[in-house]
Amino acid sequence: MIHEIFPVGPLACNCSVLADETTRLATVVDPGDDLNKIVEILNRHQLTVEQILITHAHIDHVGGAVQLKRLTGAPIYMNQLDLPLLKMMEMQAGWLGVAVPEVAAPDVDANDLLALRIAGQSAQVLHTPGHTEGSICLHLPAPQLLLAGDTLFAGSIGRTDLPGGDLRKILGSLKERLLPLPDDTRVIPGHGAATTIGHERETNPFLTNS
């Protein structure tokens, strides 16, 4: 499996390009900005994008999705509970002092337990509300990989003081949806360094004290 992880945009969102080495079919997760970086990686590996997945509708994760769809024709998957945040894109851009990106409703609702194929592997959507109402994580059991969006970070969790945030809900999502995963599950958060479920279970203060 090809898996490229790289920061995009002013908040250094972790964008992932995952692809099957044989079919060269790719999934792009959280193309928040810097389409030139994404296209360079797609071209370098000679990949065709078959789906665009958004973990939540904050500008730094969704800002480049429509442009990427226009370039590739690939459908956008996002949980529909975050549609109100798309309507707040002008406000979100104002928070960062950046231009307002073009956004649109997703082509597919990434609802809880939706089954997917990512890079030739079985994958599943886990609805993990709390950072936003429609936040999702993407779990690939075979390689023990979790694309966690802004639900879980190395040593921390997603902030809950923005519209749609709820501390009780995010703690519930972590306890009920993520902590049951195997300890050796590699976690790629929405920002910052990778970690594992086991490491966070033992050391993350939000989890050890909950």
mmCIF file of the C-alpha atoms, coordinates in Angstrom:
data_MODEL
# 
_entry.id   MODEL 
# 
loop_
_atom_site.group_PDB 
_atom_site.id 
_atom_site.type_symbol 
_atom_site.label_atom_id 
_atom_site.label_alt_id 
_atom_site.label_comp_id 
_atom_site.label_asym_id 
_atom_site.label_entity_id 
_atom_site.label_seq_id 
_atom_site.pdbx_PDB_ins_code 
_atom_site.Cartn_x 
_atom_site.Cartn_y 
_atom_site.Cartn_z 
_atom_site.occupancy 
_atom_site.B_iso_or_equiv 
_atom_site.pdbx_formal_charge 
_atom_site.auth_seq_id 
_atom_site.auth_comp_id 
_atom_site.auth_asym_id 
_atom_site.auth_atom_id 
_atom_site.pdbx_PDB_model_num 
ATOM 1   C CA . MET A 1 1   ? 0.000   0.000  0.000   1.00 0.00 ? 1   MET A CA 1 
ATOM 2   C CA . ILE A 1 2   ? 1.186   3.482  -0.869  1.00 0.00 ? 2   ILE A CA 1 
ATOM 3   C CA . HIS A 1 3   ? 0.569   5.956  1.955   1.00 0.00 ? 3   HIS A CA 1 
ATOM 4   C CA . GLU A 1 4   ? 1.865   9.505  1.752   1.00 0.00 ? 4   GLU A CA 1 
ATOM 5   C CA . ILE A 1 5   ? 1.161   11.845 4.700   1.00 0.00 ? 5   ILE A CA 1 
ATOM 6   C CA . PHE A 1 6   ? 1.997   15.533 4.378   1.00 0.00 ? 6   PHE A CA 1 
ATOM 7   C CA . PRO A 1 7   ? 0.905   18.858 5.900   1.00 0.00 ? 7   PRO A CA 1 
ATOM 8   C CA . VAL A 1 8   ? -1.271  21.233 3.908   1.00 0.00 ? 8   VAL A CA 1 
ATOM 9   C CA . GLY A 1 9   ? -2.459  24.759 4.579   1.00 0.00 ? 9   GLY A CA 1 
ATOM 10  C CA . PRO A 1 10  ? -1.607  27.293 7.270   1.00 0.00 ? 10  PRO A CA 1 
ATOM 11  C CA . LEU A 1 11  ? -2.672  24.948 10.094  1.00 0.00 ? 11  LEU A CA 1 
ATOM 12  C CA . ALA A 1 12  ? -0.594  22.029 8.728   1.00 0.00 ? 12  ALA A CA 1 
ATOM 13  C CA . CYS A 1 13  ? -3.485  19.605 8.350   1.00 0.00 ? 13  CYS A CA 1 
ATOM 14  C CA . ASN A 1 14  ? -2.279  16.060 7.739   1.00 0.00 ? 14  ASN A CA 1 
ATOM 15  C CA . CYS A 1 15  ? -3.495  15.131 4.262   1.00 0.00 ? 15  CYS A CA 1 
ATOM 16  C CA . SER A 1 16  ? -3.193  11.460 3.307   1.00 0.00 ? 16  SER A CA 1 
ATOM 17  C CA . VAL A 1 17  ? -2.924  9.875  -0.119  1.00 0.00 ? 17  VAL A CA 1 
ATOM 18  C CA . LEU A 1 18  ? -3.492  6.121  0.080   1.00 0.00 ? 18  LEU A CA 1 
ATOM 19  C CA . ALA A 1 19  ? -3.323  3.895  -2.979  1.00 0.00 ? 19  ALA A CA 1 
ATOM 20  C CA . ASP A 1 20  ? -3.202  0.309  -4.157  1.00 0.00 ? 20  ASP A CA 1 
ATOM 21  C CA . GLU A 1 21  ? 0.208   -0.398 -5.670  1.00 0.00 ? 21  GLU A CA 1 
ATOM 22  C CA . THR A 1 22  ? -1.311  -2.664 -8.329  1.00 0.00 ? 22  THR A CA 1 
ATOM 23  C CA . THR A 1 23  ? -4.413  -0.800 -9.495  1.00 0.00 ? 23  THR A CA 1 
ATOM 24  C CA . ARG A 1 24  ? -2.958  2.674  -8.749  1.00 0.00 ? 24  ARG A CA 1 
ATOM 25  C CA . LEU A 1 25  ? -6.406  3.700  -7.461  1.00 0.00 ? 25  LEU A CA 1 
ATOM 26  C CA . ALA A 1 26  ? -6.116  6.307  -4.718  1.00 0.00 ? 26  ALA A CA 1 
ATOM 27  C CA . THR A 1 27  ? -8.087  7.843  -1.871  1.00 0.00 ? 27  THR A CA 1 
ATOM 28  C CA . VAL A 1 28  ? -7.286  11.356 -0.694  1.00 0.00 ? 28  VAL A CA 1 
ATOM 29  C CA . VAL A 1 29  ? -8.198  12.177 2.902   1.00 0.00 ? 29  VAL A CA 1 
ATOM 30  C CA . ASP A 1 30  ? -8.589  15.785 4.066   1.00 0.00 ? 30  ASP A CA 1 
ATOM 31  C CA . PRO A 1 31  ? -7.305  17.816 1.086   1.00 0.00 ? 31  PRO A CA 1 
ATOM 32  C CA . GLY A 1 32  ? -7.553  21.076 3.011   1.00 0.00 ? 32  GLY A CA 1 
ATOM 33  C CA . ASP A 1 33  ? -5.279  23.175 0.812   1.00 0.00 ? 33  ASP A CA 1 
ATOM 34  C CA . ASP A 1 34  ? -2.108  23.074 -1.318  1.00 0.00 ? 34  ASP A CA 1 
ATOM 35  C CA . LEU A 1 35  ? -3.562  21.232 -4.292  1.00 0.00 ? 35  LEU A CA 1 
ATOM 36  C CA . ASN A 1 36  ? -0.183  21.475 -6.000  1.00 0.00 ? 36  ASN A CA 1 
ATOM 37  C CA . LYS A 1 37  ? 1.334   19.185 -3.343  1.00 0.00 ? 37  LYS A CA 1 
ATOM 38  C CA . ILE A 1 38  ? -1.467  16.678 -3.735  1.00 0.00 ? 38  ILE A CA 1 
ATOM 39  C CA . VAL A 1 39  ? -1.289  16.657 -7.524  1.00 0.00 ? 39  VAL A CA 1 
ATOM 40  C CA . GLU A 1 40  ? 2.506   16.260 -7.441  1.00 0.00 ? 40  GLU A CA 1 
ATOM 41  C CA . ILE A 1 41  ? 2.168   13.123 -5.303  1.00 0.00 ? 41  ILE A CA 1 
ATOM 42  C CA . LEU A 1 42  ? -0.606  11.730 -7.489  1.00 0.00 ? 42  LEU A CA 1 
ATOM 43  C CA . ASN A 1 43  ? 1.476   12.294 -10.604 1.00 0.00 ? 43  ASN A CA 1 
ATOM 44  C CA . ARG A 1 44  ? 4.667   10.920 -9.060  1.00 0.00 ? 44  ARG A CA 1 
ATOM 45  C CA . HIS A 1 45  ? 2.953   7.623  -8.250  1.00 0.00 ? 45  HIS A CA 1 
ATOM 46  C CA . GLN A 1 46  ? 0.779   7.690  -11.402 1.00 0.00 ? 46  GLN A CA 1 
ATOM 47  C CA . LEU A 1 47  ? -2.417  7.458  -9.372  1.00 0.00 ? 47  LEU A CA 1 
ATOM 48  C CA . THR A 1 48  ? -6.088  7.869  -10.232 1.00 0.00 ? 48  THR A CA 1 
ATOM 49  C CA . VAL A 1 49  ? -8.237  9.298  -7.450  1.00 0.00 ? 49  VAL A CA 1 
ATOM 50  C CA . GLU A 1 50  ? -11.395 7.262  -6.870  1.00 0.00 ? 50  GLU A CA 1 
ATOM 51  C CA . GLN A 1 51  ? -12.681 8.988  -3.731  1.00 0.00 ? 51  GLN A CA 1 
ATOM 52  C CA . ILE A 1 52  ? -12.098 12.049 -1.564  1.00 0.00 ? 52  ILE A CA 1 
ATOM 53  C CA . LEU A 1 53  ? -12.797 11.606 2.147   1.00 0.00 ? 53  LEU A CA 1 
ATOM 54  C CA . ILE A 1 54  ? -13.320 14.456 4.601   1.00 0.00 ? 54  ILE A CA 1 
ATOM 55  C CA . THR A 1 55  ? -13.036 13.739 8.339   1.00 0.00 ? 55  THR A CA 1 
ATOM 56  C CA . HIS A 1 56  ? -14.912 16.934 9.267   1.00 0.00 ? 56  HIS A CA 1 
ATOM 57  C CA . ALA A 1 57  ? -15.926 20.232 7.710   1.00 0.00 ? 57  ALA A CA 1 
ATOM 58  C CA . HIS A 1 58  ? -13.412 22.643 9.183   1.00 0.00 ? 58  HIS A CA 1 
ATOM 59  C CA . ILE A 1 59  ? -11.772 24.787 6.523   1.00 0.00 ? 59  ILE A CA 1 
ATOM 60  C CA . ASP A 1 60  ? -8.292  23.306 7.029   1.00 0.00 ? 60  ASP A CA 1 
ATOM 61  C CA . HIS A 1 61  ? -9.602  19.812 6.187   1.00 0.00 ? 61  HIS A CA 1 
ATOM 62  C CA . VAL A 1 62  ? -12.199 20.497 3.482   1.00 0.00 ? 62  VAL A CA 1 
ATOM 63  C CA . GLY A 1 63  ? -10.915 23.651 1.775   1.00 0.00 ? 63  GLY A CA 1 
ATOM 64  C CA . GLY A 1 64  ? -9.452  21.966 -1.309  1.00 0.00 ? 64  GLY A CA 1 
ATOM 65  C CA . ALA A 1 65  ? -11.987 19.172 -1.775  1.00 0.00 ? 65  ALA A CA 1 
ATOM 66  C CA . VAL A 1 66  ? -14.096 20.804 -4.488  1.00 0.00 ? 66  VAL A CA 1 
ATOM 67  C CA . GLN A 1 67  ? -10.993 21.785 -6.469  1.00 0.00 ? 67  GLN A CA 1 
ATOM 68  C CA . LEU A 1 68  ? -9.682  18.231 -6.225  1.00 0.00 ? 68  LEU A CA 1 
ATOM 69  C CA . LYS A 1 69  ? -13.040 16.850 -7.326  1.00 0.00 ? 69  LYS A CA 1 
ATOM 70  C CA . ARG A 1 70  ? -12.980 19.187 -10.313 1.00 0.00 ? 70  ARG A CA 1 
ATOM 71  C CA . LEU A 1 71  ? -9.497  17.971 -11.262 1.00 0.00 ? 71  LEU A CA 1 
ATOM 72  C CA . THR A 1 72  ? -10.172 14.262 -10.795 1.00 0.00 ? 72  THR A CA 1 
ATOM 73  C CA . GLY A 1 73  ? -13.912 13.685 -11.044 1.00 0.00 ? 73  GLY A CA 1 
ATOM 74  C CA . ALA A 1 74  ? -13.795 11.729 -7.780  1.00 0.00 ? 74  ALA A CA 1 
ATOM 75  C CA . PRO A 1 75  ? -16.787 11.904 -5.407  1.00 0.00 ? 75  PRO A CA 1 
ATOM 76  C CA . ILE A 1 76  ? -16.529 13.598 -2.015  1.00 0.00 ? 76  ILE A CA 1 
ATOM 77  C CA . TYR A 1 77  ? -17.494 11.640 1.093   1.00 0.00 ? 77  TYR A CA 1 
ATOM 78  C CA . MET A 1 78  ? -18.358 13.572 4.280   1.00 0.00 ? 78  MET A CA 1 
ATOM 79  C CA . ASN A 1 79  ? -20.780 13.075 7.147   1.00 0.00 ? 79  ASN A CA 1 
ATOM 80  C CA . GLN A 1 80  ? -23.900 15.134 6.468   1.00 0.00 ? 80  GLN A CA 1 
ATOM 81  C CA . LEU A 1 81  ? -24.122 16.277 10.106  1.00 0.00 ? 81  LEU A CA 1 
ATOM 82  C CA . ASP A 1 82  ? -21.313 18.724 9.282   1.00 0.00 ? 82  ASP A CA 1 
ATOM 83  C CA . LEU A 1 83  ? -23.295 20.456 6.528   1.00 0.00 ? 83  LEU A CA 1 
ATOM 84  C CA . PRO A 1 84  ? -23.961 23.465 8.814   1.00 0.00 ? 84  PRO A CA 1 
ATOM 85  C CA . LEU A 1 85  ? -20.202 24.029 9.028   1.00 0.00 ? 85  LEU A CA 1 
ATOM 86  C CA . LEU A 1 86  ? -19.956 24.223 5.234   1.00 0.00 ? 86  LEU A CA 1 
ATOM 87  C CA . LYS A 1 87  ? -22.465 27.065 5.382   1.00 0.00 ? 87  LYS A CA 1 
ATOM 88  C CA . MET A 1 88  ? -20.137 28.850 7.836   1.00 0.00 ? 88  MET A CA 1 
ATOM 89  C CA . MET A 1 89  ? -17.133 28.804 5.497   1.00 0.00 ? 89  MET A CA 1 
ATOM 90  C CA . GLU A 1 90  ? -16.934 32.598 5.259   1.00 0.00 ? 90  GLU A CA 1 
ATOM 91  C CA . MET A 1 91  ? -16.770 32.785 9.047   1.00 0.00 ? 91  MET A CA 1 
ATOM 92  C CA . GLN A 1 92  ? -14.190 30.001 9.189   1.00 0.00 ? 92  GLN A CA 1 
ATOM 93  C CA . ALA A 1 93  ? -12.019 31.785 6.633   1.00 0.00 ? 93  ALA A CA 1 
ATOM 94  C CA . GLY A 1 94  ? -12.285 34.920 8.733   1.00 0.00 ? 94  GLY A CA 1 
ATOM 95  C CA . TRP A 1 95  ? -10.887 33.068 11.753  1.00 0.00 ? 95  TRP A CA 1 
ATOM 96  C CA . LEU A 1 96  ? -7.717  32.351 9.785   1.00 0.00 ? 96  LEU A CA 1 
ATOM 97  C CA . GLY A 1 97  ? -7.619  35.466 7.623   1.00 0.00 ? 97  GLY A CA 1 
ATOM 98  C CA . VAL A 1 98  ? -7.612  33.434 4.402   1.00 0.00 ? 98  VAL A CA 1 
ATOM 99  C CA . ALA A 1 99  ? -9.676  33.450 1.220   1.00 0.00 ? 99  ALA A CA 1 
ATOM 100 C CA . VAL A 1 100 ? -13.031 31.683 1.318   1.00 0.00 ? 100 VAL A CA 1 
ATOM 101 C CA . PRO A 1 101 ? -12.694 28.356 -0.542  1.00 0.00 ? 101 PRO A CA 1 
ATOM 102 C CA . GLU A 1 102 ? -15.377 26.922 -2.780  1.00 0.00 ? 102 GLU A CA 1 
ATOM 103 C CA . VAL A 1 103 ? -17.275 24.197 -0.943  1.00 0.00 ? 103 VAL A CA 1 
ATOM 104 C CA . ALA A 1 104 ? -20.238 21.989 -1.778  1.00 0.00 ? 104 ALA A CA 1 
ATOM 105 C CA . ALA A 1 105 ? -22.368 19.314 -0.167  1.00 0.00 ? 105 ALA A CA 1 
ATOM 106 C CA . PRO A 1 106 ? -20.769 15.868 -0.350  1.00 0.00 ? 106 PRO A CA 1 
ATOM 107 C CA . ASP A 1 107 ? -21.692 13.341 -2.985  1.00 0.00 ? 107 ASP A CA 1 
ATOM 108 C CA . VAL A 1 108 ? -21.883 10.562 -0.395  1.00 0.00 ? 108 VAL A CA 1 
ATOM 109 C CA . ASP A 1 109 ? -22.867 10.715 3.267   1.00 0.00 ? 109 ASP A CA 1 
ATOM 110 C CA . ALA A 1 110 ? -20.027 9.145  5.271   1.00 0.00 ? 110 ALA A CA 1 
ATOM 111 C CA . ASN A 1 111 ? -22.344 7.732  7.900   1.00 0.00 ? 111 ASN A CA 1 
ATOM 112 C CA . ASP A 1 112 ? -21.411 5.450  10.775  1.00 0.00 ? 112 ASP A CA 1 
ATOM 113 C CA . LEU A 1 113 ? -20.099 2.011  9.800   1.00 0.00 ? 113 LEU A CA 1 
ATOM 114 C CA . LEU A 1 114 ? -20.114 2.809  6.079   1.00 0.00 ? 114 LEU A CA 1 
ATOM 115 C CA . ALA A 1 115 ? -17.947 0.154  4.420   1.00 0.00 ? 115 ALA A CA 1 
ATOM 116 C CA . LEU A 1 116 ? -15.260 1.366  2.014   1.00 0.00 ? 116 LEU A CA 1 
ATOM 117 C CA . ARG A 1 117 ? -12.302 0.123  0.022   1.00 0.00 ? 117 ARG A CA 1 
ATOM 118 C CA . ILE A 1 118 ? -9.206  2.237  0.597   1.00 0.00 ? 118 ILE A CA 1 
ATOM 119 C CA . ALA A 1 119 ? -5.978  1.326  -1.187  1.00 0.00 ? 119 ALA A CA 1 
ATOM 120 C CA . GLY A 1 120 ? -7.314  -2.162 -1.830  1.00 0.00 ? 120 GLY A CA 1 
ATOM 121 C CA . GLN A 1 121 ? -8.082  -2.695 1.858   1.00 0.00 ? 121 GLN A CA 1 
ATOM 122 C CA . SER A 1 122 ? -11.398 -3.000 3.673   1.00 0.00 ? 122 SER A CA 1 
ATOM 123 C CA . ALA A 1 123 ? -12.156 0.142  5.664   1.00 0.00 ? 123 ALA A CA 1 
ATOM 124 C CA . GLN A 1 124 ? -14.961 1.451  7.801   1.00 0.00 ? 124 GLN A CA 1 
ATOM 125 C CA . VAL A 1 125 ? -16.241 4.869  8.817   1.00 0.00 ? 125 VAL A CA 1 
ATOM 126 C CA . LEU A 1 126 ? -16.485 5.439  12.568  1.00 0.00 ? 126 LEU A CA 1 
ATOM 127 C CA . HIS A 1 127 ? -18.726 8.367  13.485  1.00 0.00 ? 127 HIS A CA 1 
ATOM 128 C CA . THR A 1 128 ? -16.943 10.139 16.352  1.00 0.00 ? 128 THR A CA 1 
ATOM 129 C CA . PRO A 1 129 ? -18.843 13.320 17.220  1.00 0.00 ? 129 PRO A CA 1 
ATOM 130 C CA . GLY A 1 130 ? -17.379 15.821 19.621  1.00 0.00 ? 130 GLY A CA 1 
ATOM 131 C CA . HIS A 1 131 ? -14.869 17.953 17.753  1.00 0.00 ? 131 HIS A CA 1 
ATOM 132 C CA . THR A 1 132 ? -17.711 18.558 15.324  1.00 0.00 ? 132 THR A CA 1 
ATOM 133 C CA . GLU A 1 133 ? -21.101 16.882 15.151  1.00 0.00 ? 133 GLU A CA 1 
ATOM 134 C CA . GLY A 1 134 ? -20.178 15.058 11.949  1.00 0.00 ? 134 GLY A CA 1 
ATOM 135 C CA . SER A 1 135 ? -16.570 14.129 12.746  1.00 0.00 ? 135 SER A CA 1 
ATOM 136 C CA . ILE A 1 136 ? -15.503 10.710 11.488  1.00 0.00 ? 136 ILE A CA 1 
ATOM 137 C CA . CYS A 1 137 ? -12.477 8.464  11.715  1.00 0.00 ? 137 CYS A CA 1 
ATOM 138 C CA . LEU A 1 138 ? -11.453 5.931  9.066   1.00 0.00 ? 138 LEU A CA 1 
ATOM 139 C CA . HIS A 1 139 ? -10.390 2.487  10.283  1.00 0.00 ? 139 HIS A CA 1 
ATOM 140 C CA . LEU A 1 140 ? -8.471  0.002  8.135   1.00 0.00 ? 140 LEU A CA 1 
ATOM 141 C CA . PRO A 1 141 ? -8.321  -3.239 10.185  1.00 0.00 ? 141 PRO A CA 1 
ATOM 142 C CA . ALA A 1 142 ? -5.839  -5.221 8.081   1.00 0.00 ? 142 ALA A CA 1 
ATOM 143 C CA . PRO A 1 143 ? -2.950  -2.741 8.294   1.00 0.00 ? 143 PRO A CA 1 
ATOM 144 C CA . GLN A 1 144 ? -4.244  -1.631 11.743  1.00 0.00 ? 144 GLN A CA 1 
ATOM 145 C CA . LEU A 1 145 ? -4.500  1.996  10.678  1.00 0.00 ? 145 LEU A CA 1 
ATOM 146 C CA . LEU A 1 146 ? -6.753  4.765  11.960  1.00 0.00 ? 146 LEU A CA 1 
ATOM 147 C CA . LEU A 1 147 ? -7.099  8.125  10.227  1.00 0.00 ? 147 LEU A CA 1 
ATOM 148 C CA . ALA A 1 148 ? -8.403  10.030 13.220  1.00 0.00 ? 148 ALA A CA 1 
ATOM 149 C CA . GLY A 1 149 ? -9.117  13.518 11.902  1.00 0.00 ? 149 GLY A CA 1 
ATOM 150 C CA . ASP A 1 150 ? -9.207  15.929 14.835  1.00 0.00 ? 150 ASP A CA 1 
ATOM 151 C CA . THR A 1 151 ? -10.791 13.458 17.257  1.00 0.00 ? 151 THR A CA 1 
ATOM 152 C CA . LEU A 1 152 ? -7.528  12.091 18.706  1.00 0.00 ? 152 LEU A CA 1 
ATOM 153 C CA . PHE A 1 153 ? -4.009  13.528 18.718  1.00 0.00 ? 153 PHE A CA 1 
ATOM 154 C CA . ALA A 1 154 ? -0.717  12.356 20.171  1.00 0.00 ? 154 ALA A CA 1 
ATOM 155 C CA . GLY A 1 155 ? -1.131  13.388 23.799  1.00 0.00 ? 155 GLY A CA 1 
ATOM 156 C CA . SER A 1 156 ? -4.350  15.322 23.289  1.00 0.00 ? 156 SER A CA 1 
ATOM 157 C CA . ILE A 1 157 ? -7.840  15.356 21.768  1.00 0.00 ? 157 ILE A CA 1 
ATOM 158 C CA . GLY A 1 158 ? -9.749  17.660 19.447  1.00 0.00 ? 158 GLY A CA 1 
ATOM 159 C CA . ARG A 1 159 ? -10.851 21.029 20.779  1.00 0.00 ? 159 ARG A CA 1 
ATOM 160 C CA . THR A 1 160 ? -14.521 21.390 21.598  1.00 0.00 ? 160 THR A CA 1 
ATOM 161 C CA . ASP A 1 161 ? -14.899 25.171 21.885  1.00 0.00 ? 161 ASP A CA 1 
ATOM 162 C CA . LEU A 1 162 ? -15.780 25.767 18.223  1.00 0.00 ? 162 LEU A CA 1 
ATOM 163 C CA . PRO A 1 163 ? -19.275 25.484 16.698  1.00 0.00 ? 163 PRO A CA 1 
ATOM 164 C CA . GLY A 1 164 ? -20.443 21.877 16.854  1.00 0.00 ? 164 GLY A CA 1 
ATOM 165 C CA . GLY A 1 165 ? -17.971 20.939 19.573  1.00 0.00 ? 165 GLY A CA 1 
ATOM 166 C CA . ASP A 1 166 ? -19.037 18.985 22.656  1.00 0.00 ? 166 ASP A CA 1 
ATOM 167 C CA . LEU A 1 167 ? -16.606 17.705 25.303  1.00 0.00 ? 167 LEU A CA 1 
ATOM 168 C CA . ARG A 1 168 ? -18.971 15.041 26.610  1.00 0.00 ? 168 ARG A CA 1 
ATOM 169 C CA . LYS A 1 169 ? -19.516 13.689 23.113  1.00 0.00 ? 169 LYS A CA 1 
ATOM 170 C CA . ILE A 1 170 ? -15.837 13.561 22.172  1.00 0.00 ? 170 ILE A CA 1 
ATOM 171 C CA . LEU A 1 171 ? -14.947 11.733 25.380  1.00 0.00 ? 171 LEU A CA 1 
ATOM 172 C CA . GLY A 1 172 ? -17.746 9.275  24.630  1.00 0.00 ? 172 GLY A CA 1 
ATOM 173 C CA . SER A 1 173 ? -16.487 8.808  21.069  1.00 0.00 ? 173 SER A CA 1 
ATOM 174 C CA . LEU A 1 174 ? -12.971 8.119  22.299  1.00 0.00 ? 174 LEU A CA 1 
ATOM 175 C CA . LYS A 1 175 ? -14.092 5.633  24.939  1.00 0.00 ? 175 LYS A CA 1 
ATOM 176 C CA . GLU A 1 176 ? -16.697 3.822  22.861  1.00 0.00 ? 176 GLU A CA 1 
ATOM 177 C CA . ARG A 1 177 ? -15.268 3.919  19.329  1.00 0.00 ? 177 ARG A CA 1 
ATOM 178 C CA . LEU A 1 178 ? -11.484 4.311  19.465  1.00 0.00 ? 178 LEU A CA 1 
ATOM 179 C CA . LEU A 1 179 ? -10.202 2.782  22.710  1.00 0.00 ? 179 LEU A CA 1 
ATOM 180 C CA . PRO A 1 180 ? -11.678 -0.654 21.841  1.00 0.00 ? 180 PRO A CA 1 
ATOM 181 C CA . LEU A 1 181 ? -9.325  -0.813 18.825  1.00 0.00 ? 181 LEU A CA 1 
ATOM 182 C CA . PRO A 1 182 ? -6.148  -2.926 19.166  1.00 0.00 ? 182 PRO A CA 1 
ATOM 183 C CA . ASP A 1 183 ? -3.242  -1.296 20.976  1.00 0.00 ? 183 ASP A CA 1 
ATOM 184 C CA . ASP A 1 184 ? -0.958  -1.567 17.940  1.00 0.00 ? 184 ASP A CA 1 
ATOM 185 C CA . THR A 1 185 ? -3.368  0.428  15.735  1.00 0.00 ? 185 THR A CA 1 
ATOM 186 C CA . ARG A 1 186 ? -1.348  3.232  14.153  1.00 0.00 ? 186 ARG A CA 1 
ATOM 187 C CA . VAL A 1 187 ? -3.117  6.568  14.505  1.00 0.00 ? 187 VAL A CA 1 
ATOM 188 C CA . ILE A 1 188 ? -2.667  9.360  11.963  1.00 0.00 ? 188 ILE A CA 1 
ATOM 189 C CA . PRO A 1 189 ? -4.212  12.460 13.554  1.00 0.00 ? 189 PRO A CA 1 
ATOM 190 C CA . GLY A 1 190 ? -5.439  15.515 11.720  1.00 0.00 ? 190 GLY A CA 1 
ATOM 191 C CA . HIS A 1 191 ? -2.378  17.460 12.855  1.00 0.00 ? 191 HIS A CA 1 
ATOM 192 C CA . GLY A 1 192 ? 0.986   16.524 14.285  1.00 0.00 ? 192 GLY A CA 1 
ATOM 193 C CA . ALA A 1 193 ? 2.807   13.255 14.835  1.00 0.00 ? 193 ALA A CA 1 
ATOM 194 C CA . ALA A 1 194 ? 1.499   9.731  14.475  1.00 0.00 ? 194 ALA A CA 1 
ATOM 195 C CA . THR A 1 195 ? 0.868   7.617  17.554  1.00 0.00 ? 195 THR A CA 1 
ATOM 196 C CA . THR A 1 196 ? -0.825  4.343  18.530  1.00 0.00 ? 196 THR A CA 1 
ATOM 197 C CA . ILE A 1 197 ? -4.009  3.508  20.385  1.00 0.00 ? 197 ILE A CA 1 
ATOM 198 C CA . GLY A 1 198 ? -1.998  1.677  23.054  1.00 0.00 ? 198 GLY A CA 1 
ATOM 199 C CA . HIS A 1 199 ? 0.300   4.626  23.661  1.00 0.00 ? 199 HIS A CA 1 
ATOM 200 C CA . GLU A 1 200 ? -2.614  7.033  23.977  1.00 0.00 ? 200 GLU A CA 1 
ATOM 201 C CA . ARG A 1 201 ? -4.501  4.643  26.232  1.00 0.00 ? 201 ARG A CA 1 
ATOM 202 C CA . GLU A 1 202 ? -1.568  4.660  28.659  1.00 0.00 ? 202 GLU A CA 1 
ATOM 203 C CA . THR A 1 203 ? -0.321  8.265  28.423  1.00 0.00 ? 203 THR A CA 1 
ATOM 204 C CA . ASN A 1 204 ? -2.973  10.620 27.027  1.00 0.00 ? 204 ASN A CA 1 
ATOM 205 C CA . PRO A 1 205 ? -4.260  12.634 30.020  1.00 0.00 ? 205 PRO A CA 1 
ATOM 206 C CA . PHE A 1 206 ? -7.722  12.989 28.482  1.00 0.00 ? 206 PHE A CA 1 
ATOM 207 C CA . LEU A 1 207 ? -8.026  9.207  28.298  1.00 0.00 ? 207 LEU A CA 1 
ATOM 208 C CA . THR A 1 208 ? -6.277  8.136  31.490  1.00 0.00 ? 208 THR A CA 1 
ATOM 209 C CA . ASN A 1 209 ? -8.403  10.534 33.539  1.00 0.00 ? 209 ASN A CA 1 
ATOM 210 C CA . SER A 1 210 ? -11.730 9.880  31.836  1.00 0.00 ? 210 SER A CA 1 
# 
